[in-house]
Amino acid sequence: MFEPPATGPVTPADRSGPGGDEIAVAVERAAPKVRPEVGSELAAIFLAMEPGGSLAARLDTIVALATWLRDPAPLDLPDHATVGDGSGAGRVWLLVEVLRDAPRWAGALAHLVTGVVVESSALRLLARTGLPSELRFFSEFVDRLVGRLLPRPPEHDCLAALTARLFPDARSMHWLDAAPPSLLAELVTLLIPDGAPAVEDVTDLAGAARRRLHGEAGEALALLAVRAASLGLDEDIRSRSAVPHVGNLPLLALARTTASYLDARRAAQAGDPGGEAEAQRLRDEAVAHVASGRVVLERVATHLDVGGVSVDLVFRVELLGRLLERVDNLLTLLDTQPPDAARLRAHTVRFFRDLVAQAIADRSFLVLVQQNSRLLARRIIERAGETGEHYITASRTEWHAMLRSAAGGGFITAGTTVVKFWLAAAHLPYFFQGAFAGLNYAGSFVALQFLGFTLATKQPSMTAAALAANIQQSGRGGLDSLVELIARTLRSQLAALIGNLGMVVPAALAVHSIAVAWTGSPFLDADTAAYVVTSHHPLKSGSLFYAALTGVFLWLSSILGGWLENWSALHRLPEAIAGHPSLLRWVGAGRARLLSRGFVLHVSGIGSNVSLGFLLGAAPIVGKFFGAPVDVRHVTLSTASLALAGASVGPFRVVEPAFREALAGIGLIGLLNFSVSFSLALLVALRARNVPASALLGLFRAVIVRFLRYPMSFLYPPKDPPKEGIAAGGH
């Protein structure tokens, strides 16, 4: 057990007798109004510590002290305290004041802390903590999952393991974030003294601790530089770096320079007279290579913005950036000629804070997914936004063109509904029911795309992405233009809905008339027609839930379409099509380029339409397979179904309450289809672009004001301006 010198030792008697009150008294002197139990808790920690005890026991003391520091209860600090009482750093200030006032106990605690540093390794803390250990996203995900599920053996001689115990989650580092850097630097100086402390033999321990930390920081620097060079030589990153020759890669030069720098440091420590200057020169050169490496990373990121994105590639780029940041931090910490000692201490504190935050983040699955999927999500959303801009009309001419396009969509959808009933009447096995239903929907939606027709329910998820892009770009002063964009979006959506429903009803009635003329019977028999009416009741069926689920599918299909477009760009499929040898031989270079451009134009739409078709077709079959009441309700398809049912039951049954309630259900189905898909798309787009949700509040108020003043602007566009060169009266 540690015994300070006879000038004022902390003896075992002090621990059990009146001398043990010194800590509580120091707490009371520093903060007279503090609750008594705060001082007694701190005194208990100090009385229980054994600076010369086992390493495990000393680690427990440090963990207990950290637990005391992160207690969020207010302390009622005096006015002269350098931190606010509610800042979360009050206990840090109080501990520093107590250590100043009780130098014997400060020396004992410093003896304990420096002894732990000397006997423990910091290599993993500096070289691995806060940095993913794998090179692939899914490998890292599995590694974290295994680490979460399986118990880890105790590691008493590892500072990384101690850091994980001190800061188990984000809340545990609140006091570290709240404390001013100068206060934390003073605490570190008290725990690892760089001067003459009250306990004389702590000076040697502190020197040994600092030498060990510096030595392992150098080893970590070497490991990190080699790892960064290895990752920078990866084909996916190197091919996007715009560096023509491998030998010119700054990351490769960084690894070589770092090795030379560490050799020069060792030579200087061994007494080489020129070693210090050479080490400083090589350190400055390594810092320059880090800056060049960041330039390379910016080129890679620019390439990702233009080309395709993969989660694995984003993961490696993110990891490489963090490796370079860690190398830069270690080079700063190892600087033997810092410009300012206070600035170096502040940098050390900031580095440790970042290290702890990264260590906590690297234990989280959610942070892993968010960090590495944000760029992919933004790329997909941007593609959806580009498509969505085509659905927003600006003039009356465009509005009428949207109406005609949507009428074509309604006509095709009526045919889709007819095929749906034929497939249901065939009573196929479940697998074939789902497969053929998906093919029916997908074929119909793809036909709409290539014929230039519009389906109203496809618009909300696309236009929401376009709206999010404009919200991000507008900033302050762009509120009027955003309100105008929303008005244009809503009236465009209304035109598409009117066109779809205005055509799908007469088309369905025409099918019924043809069936009666051809077979003498209505298209739907009485039982099927009654089921259609009942299944669309808003309260007596699951129609509203199914409509919301369909809205989710509509949004998800737009995401899948954007993903397919990104995947094709990542794998350079357009270039492969334009330069494919067989295709060039069969159709020639010009037609191959046309096919390539057509592929770029339509790949997102094909992915979106095919995925939506199979989502709508497979959902009811999957529900039957699991015994769950799952179905879909699409407003245009449901309207066609109800029109066929109404034609079958006759005009007198159509005016009955059950049919009117089913019509109300159609209105609610449309509302849920649009609102769910639009809301999901807008929220995801805003998050992918880092736009705060608060940005919507002012916009919402402005839209309400605009609607109350000019409601027609949300329903029908104003007259087109006269063409240039034509007089107002015309010819």
N, C-alpha and C positions, 0 to 999 in steps of 0.2 A: 504494500500500500504506500502511496506517495506521501512523503513527509517534507514540507517546506523547511527552510533553514530556521535556526533558533531565534532569528530576529523577530519572528512573529509567526510561528508555525500554526498550521491548522491540524490539531492533534485529534486523536479519537475522542478525547475528553470533550473537545469543542463540539464534536458532532452530536454528542448526546446531552451536553450541558448547556449552560447559558451562552457559550460562545457560538452556538448554532443559530442564535437570534440575529447575528450580524447582518445576514442577508435581508431578513424581514425589516430590520431597522433601516438598512440602506434603501429599501423600497419605500418605506414611509418618509424618509428624508427627501427622496426624489419626487414623490407624488403623495403629499399628505392626505389627500381625499380618496386615495385608491382604497378599494375594499380590502380588508385584512386578509381574506383568503388568497388574494393574488400573491402577496408576499409569502404567505405560508407555503403555497404550492411551489414557488420558485425555490424557497429555502429547502423544501423536501428534496427537490432535484439535486441541489448542490450537496446536501448532506449525504445523499445516497451514492454520489459518484466516487469512483475509485481510480484515480489517475494511473495507478500502477497495477490495476486489476487486469483480468482477461480482456482480450480484444472484444469479445461478444458483449461483455458487461459495459465496456466503454461506449460501444455503439448504441446500446440501449439507452445510455444517459443522453447521448446526442439526440436520439429520436425523441426522448421525453422532453428535452428542451425545445425542439422544433414543434412538438405538439402544443406546448405551453405558448409558444410564439404565435401560433395561428388561431388561438382562441379569439373569436370575434366580439366578445363581450366588451362594452365600453369601459374605460378606466377612470374617467374624470381627471385628466392630466392637468398640471398647472399651466398658467398662462405662458410661462417662458419655454414650454416644450417646443421643439422644432418641428413637430408633426401634429396634425389635427387629431382630436380624440376619436373621431369616427373614420379616420383614414385607413385603418387596418394595420398601421405600422406603430401604434402606440406601445406595444410590448417590446418592439425592437429598441425604441428610444429608452424605455424603462430599463431594459437589460444593459444597455451601454452605460447608463447612469449608475447602475448598481455595480458594474465591473470597475468603473472609475473610483467609486466610493469604497469598494472592498478589494484592495489590490491583492491580498493574500488569496482570496477566492478566485480572483481573475487569473492569478498565476496558476492555481490548481486546474482551472478549466482550460487554460492555454496548454498546460502540460498534457492534459488528456487529449485535446484536439490534435496537437502537433504529433503526439505519439501515434494516434490513429493514422495520420497522413503518412508518417514514416513507415509504418508497418503495412500499409495498404497500397494497392496499385491504382493509379489514375489513368492507365493506358486505355482501358475500355471506355472509361468516362469521356475521354477526350477524342478518341478515334472512332467510337461506335455509337455512343449514346446520342439519340436524336437523329441518327442516320439509318435508314432502312438497311438491313443486312442482305436482302436479296436484290437481284437485278431485274426482276419481273414483277409486275403488279400482283398477279394472282399468287405467285410464290410468296410474296410478302404478306398477302392476305392470309394464306394458309399458315404461315409462320406465326403471325399474331394470334390466329385462332388457337393454334397448338399451345402457345405461351399462355393464353388466357385459361385454357381448359386444364393443362397439366401443372402440377405443383413444381416449383423450382427449388433446388437444394440451396441451403443457406451459403452465402459467400461473404464471410466476415472480412476478408482481406481485399475487397473490391470496392472502390469508391463509387462505381456505377450502381452497384447494388444498394449502397447506403443512400445514394441520391433518390433511388426509387422508393426507399422506405421513408425518407424525409418528405417527399412530394409525391404521394400516391395518385393525386388527381389535380385538376385545374384549380379547385377551391383551396387546396393546401398551399398554393404559392401566392395567395392574395397578399400576405404580409410582405413577400419579397417584391411584388410589383408596387406596393404602396410606399415602401420605404425609400427616401431619397438616396441617390447613389453615395453621397458624402457620408450619410449615416451608416450604410452598409460597409463602406470602405473602412470606417472607424471600427466597426465590429470585427471585421476581418483582421485588422491590425491588432486588436486586443486578443484575438484567438490565436493568431500566428504572428507574434511580435517581431518587429524588425529593429527594435531598440533593446534597452536593458529593462526587462520586466522585474516585478517584485520577487519572483522566484528565479534565482540565478541560473539553474541548470536548464531552464526553458529556452534560454538563448541558443544553446547548442542544438536542442531539439528543433527549434524553429528554423535554424539554418539548414539542418538536415532535411526538414520537410520542404523548404523552398528549393533546395538542390534536387530533391527527388521529383518534385512537380515540374521543374524546368527540364530535367532529363527525360521524363516521360512525355512532356509536351513535344520535345524534339522527335522522339520515337513516333508519336502520333502524327506529327507533321510528315514524316517520311512515309508512313502507311497511307495517309490520306492523299498525298501527292501521287503515289503510284496507283492508287485506286482511281483517282480522277483521270490520270493518263489512260488507264485501261478502259474506262468507260468512254472517254473521248475518242478512242480508236474503234469503238463499236461502229459497224457499217451504217446502221440507221442514222447515227449522229454525224459521223464523218462525211457521209455523202451529202448531207445538208449543210455542211459548215462552210462551203465555198473555199476550202483550202486545197489547192491542187495536189500538193505533195505531202505525204505522211510526215516526212522529216521536218516540215515547217509548222506542224501543229504546235501551238503554244503550250498545250497540256503535256505534251511529250517533253518539251523544253523545261517545263515546270518541274517535272520529276527529276530530271538530270540536275538542274540548278539547286533544288532542295537538298539532294544528296551531297553535293559539293559544299553547300552552306553548312550543313551539319558537321561535315568533316572539318571545315575551317573553325567552327565553334569549338570542337574538341581540341583542335591544335592550339587555339587561343587559351583555353583552360589549362592546357599542359605547359603553357609558358612561351609559346611561339610569339616573338615580338610583332610579326606582321599578321598574325592570325586574326586579331580583332578587326583590323581594317578590311581584310579580305572577306571576313564573315559579314561585315556590314554591307560591303559591295554586293555580295551574292544575295543577301537578304533583299536589298532594293531591287535586284534583278528578278528575284522570285515574285515580288509584289507586282512588277511590271508584267510578268507572265500571267499572273492571276487576272489582271485587268484585260489582257489580250484574250484569255479564255472566256471572260464574260462577253466580250465582243462576238466571239464565235457562237456562244449560246444565244445571243440576240439574233444572229443570222439564222440559226436553227429555228428559233421561235417564229421569225418572220416567214420562214418556209412552211411552218405548220399552219400559220394563218392563211396562207395561199393554197397549199395542198391539203391533203387529208391528214387526219389526226387519229392516233390510236392511244388507248389508255396506257399500254406498255411504253410507248415512246414518250408520252408526256411524263410518265413515272421516271424514266431514265434521265430526261432533261431536268426535271425537278431535283432529282438526286444529285446530278452533276453540279447544279447551281449551289446546292447546300454544301457539297464537298468543297467547292471553291471558297464559299463564305467561311467555312471552318478553317481552311488553310490560311486565309487572310487574317482571321482572328488570332491564330497561333503565331503567325509571323509577327503580328503586333505585340503579342505577349512576350515573345522571345527577343524583342528588340533590346539590345544592350545599350543603346544610346537614345532613350525615349526623349522627345522634346519637352515633356512636362510630366513629372511623376504623378501629379494629381490627375492629369488626363489619363495616364496609364491605369491608375487605380479605378477610375470611372469606367474605362473600357473593360477592365477585368470584371467588374460588377455586372456590366451590361452583357458581357459574354456569358457569364454564369446564368444570368436570368434567361437568356435565349436558349442556353443549353438545357435548362430545366423545362422550359416551355416546349421545346422540341422533343424532349424525352417523354413528356406527358402526351403530346400529340401522337407520337409514334407508338403509343399503346392503344390508340383509338381506331376502331374500324371506320367510324363515320368520317373522321378527319382524313383517313387514307382515301376513302372514296371521293370525298369532296375535293381534295387537293388535286387528284389526278383525273377526275371526270369533268371538272369545270370547263376546260378548254374544249374537250370533245362536245360537251353540252352546248357550249356557245357556238361551235361550228355547225352543229345540227340545227340549232335554233336560227342561226343566220340564214341557212339554206331555206328553212321554212318561211322566214321573213321575206326573202327574195321572191318566193312563190306567192306569198300572201299579198304582196304589192300589186300583183296582177288582178286580184279579186276586188280591189278598191277602185271604184269609178270616181271620176272627177267632174264629168260633164253630163248633160242630159243625153247626149248622143251615146256616150259610154253606158249610161244607165239603161237605155233601151236595148243596147247590144247585150248587156247582162241579162235582161229579161228574156230576150230571144234565146240566148245560150242556155238559160235555165229551163226554158220550155222544152228544148231538146233533151235536157237531162230528165225532165219529168216523163217524157215519152219513153225513153229507154228504161226508166225505172218501172213503168207500168209493165213492160215486158218481163223485167226481172221478177216482179211479183207473181205474174202468171206462171213462170217456170217454177217458182218457189212452191206454189200450190200443187203443181204437177208432181214435183219430187215428193211432197208430203203424201200425196195420194198413192204413190208407188210402194210405200211401206218397206223401204229398203233397210238392210241392217244398219246399225248405228254408224259404223265406220263410213259406209258409203253415203248415208244421209249427210254426215258432216262434210265429207270430201266433195260431193256434188253441190251441196249448198254453198260451200266456199268457192267452188269454181263458178257457180252461177253469179254470185255477188262480185267476185273479182273480175270475171269476164265483162260484166256489165260496167263496172267502174273504169276499167281500162278502156273499154269502147268509148265511154264518155270522154276520157282524156284525149284520145286520138281523133275523135270527131269534133273536138272543141266545145263540148257541152259542159254545163256546170251543175254540180250537186250542192245545194245550199249548205248542207251540214258539213261539207268539207272545208268551208271557208273559215269558221271561227278560229280554229287552232292555227291556221296560217296567218290570218289578219292580226291575231294577238301578238305573234312574233314580230310582225312589221310594226305594230304599235309600240311594243317594248323598245325596238331599235330607235324609233323617233323620240320616245320619252328620254332615252339615254342621251341622244344627240342634242335635244332641244335646250336642256339646262334652263337657266333663268331667261325670262323674256320670250320664251317660245310657247307660252300657254295657249295663245289664240290659234296658232297653227295646229297644235295638238287637238284642240276642241274641234276645229274644222276637219281634221283627219278622222276623228271619232264620228262626226256627223256623216262624212262620206262613207265610212265603213258601215254604219248602221243602215243607211239607205241602200247601199250596195247589197247588204245582206237581205234587206227586205225585197229588193228586186229579184234576187235569186230564189227566195222562198215563194214569192208570188208566181214566178215562172214555173218552178217545180210543181207546186200544188195546182196551179191553174191548168197545167197540161196533164198531170197524172190522173186527175179525176175524169175528164172526158175520154182519155185513152182507156182507162179501166172500164168505163161504161161502153165504149166501142167494143172491147173484148167481150163483154157480157152479151151485147147485141149479136155479135158474130156467132157466139156459142149457141144462143137461142135459135138463130136462123139456121145454123148448121145441124144442131142435134135436137132442137125442140125443147131443150132443158136449159136452166140458168147455169152459168159457169160454176157457181158454188151451190152445193146442195143445202137443204134447210139446216141440217145439223152443223155443217161447217160454218155457214153464215151466222148462226146463233152463237157459235163459239167465238168467232171473230169479234162480234159486238160485245160479248161478255168480257173477253180478254183485254179490251181497251177501256174498260170502266176504270176511272182514276182511283177508286177506293176499294172496289170489290175484287181487284186483281193486283198482281205485282207490277202493273204497268209502269208506275212512276219509278220504281227501283230499276226496272229493266231499261227505262229511258236514260236514267243517270249512268248506268253501266255502259250503255251505248255511247254516251258522251265521253266516257273514259276511253273507249275503243277508238272513237274518232280522234281524240288527242294523241293516243298512243300510236296510231297509224301514221300521223304526221311526223312523229319522232322517228319511227322506223324508216320512213321514206328519207328523212334527212340523214339517218345513219347509213343507209345504203349508198347515198350520193357521196358521203364522206369516205366510205370504205372503197368505193370505186376510184375516187381521187387518190387515196392513199396508195392503192395498188396500181395506179396509173393505167386503168383500163381504157380510157379514151385514147391514150397514146398507143396502147397495145392494139386496139381495133384499127386505128389509122395506119399502123405499120405492120399488120399481120401478113405474113408472106402468102398464105393461101387466099386471103381476101383480096390482096393486091392482084394476084393472078386471075381471080375470077371476075372482079368488078372494076379493077383499075384504081389508081391512086386517088383520082378525084372523087369517085363514089365512096371510096373507103373513108375519105375525110368527111364527106357528108354524113355517112353512117356514124362516125365518131361524134360529130357535132349533134346529131340527133340523139345519140345515146346520152350525152351530157344534158341535153334539154329535157329528156323524158325519164331518166333513171329514177329521180326522186319521186315523180308522180307514179311510176310503175310500182315502186316499192311501197308507197303509201296506199295505193288502191288495192294491190294484191293482199297486203297485210290486213287491211280493213275487211276485205271480202272474207278472208279465212277466219278472222276474229268473230265476225258476225255469224258465219256459218258453223263454226266449231263450238261456240259458247253453249247453245242449247244441248248439243250432243254430250259435251263434257258434263253439263249439269245432270243429264239423265244417267250418265255413267256412274256418277257419284251419288245419285239419289237426291240432288239439290235442285230446287225450283229455279233454274237459271234460264233466262231468255233475253232477247234483245227487242228493242222498240225504236225503230228509225222512222222519223216523222213522215218522210215521203213514201216509204214502203208501207207504213201503217195506214196512211191516207188512201193509197191504192187498194189495200186489203179491205178497208171499211167501205170504199166506194163499190167494190165488187159485192160485198155483203149487202149493202143497201139496195143495189140493183136486183139482187136475188130475192130479198124478202118483200120487195114491192114498195110503192110510194106511201101506202097507208101505215106500214110499220116504221117507216123512216121518221115519222113525226112523233113516235112514242117516246116516253121518257128514257128508256134504256138506250135508244140510239142517240138521243141528244146528249146523254151523259158520256157515251163513247166519243162523240164529237168533242166534248170538253176535254176528254182524255187526250185526244189528238193534239189539242192546243198545248196542254201541259207537257206532252211528250216532246213537242218541238222546243218549248221553253227550256226543258232540261237538257236536251241534246245540245242546244247552242250554249247555254250558260255553263254547263259542266266542262265542255271541251274548251270554251274560250277562257274560263277561269284558270283551268290547269295550265293551258298554254301560256297565258299571261304571267302567272306566278313563276313558272319555270324559266321563261324568257327573262323576266326581271332579275331572277336570282343568277342566271348564267351571265348576265351583263353587270352584276353587282349594283343594280338600281334599287335603292331602299323603297320599301313599301310605302313609306311616308310621302314619297313623291306623288302617289296617287291621290292623296287627300285633297290637295289644292285643285288637281285636275278634275276630280269628281264634283267639287263645288262649282267650278267653271262650267262643266257640262250641264249641270242642273240649271244654272242661270241662263245658259244659251238655249236650253230646251224650253224654258218658261217664256222666253222672249220670242224665239223663232222656232216653234215646234215643227213647222213644215220643212225646215232645212235638214231634219233628221229622217224625213220620209220621202222627199222628192227633190231632185237637184234643181237649182235655178236655171234660167234660160242660158243657152250657150252664147258667149259673146259673138258679135258679128265678125265674119271673116274680114281680113285686111283687104282693102281695095274694093269692097262692095259697099255701096251706099246703104244707109239705113232703110230706104224704101225699096231696095232691090232693083231688079231689071224688069 
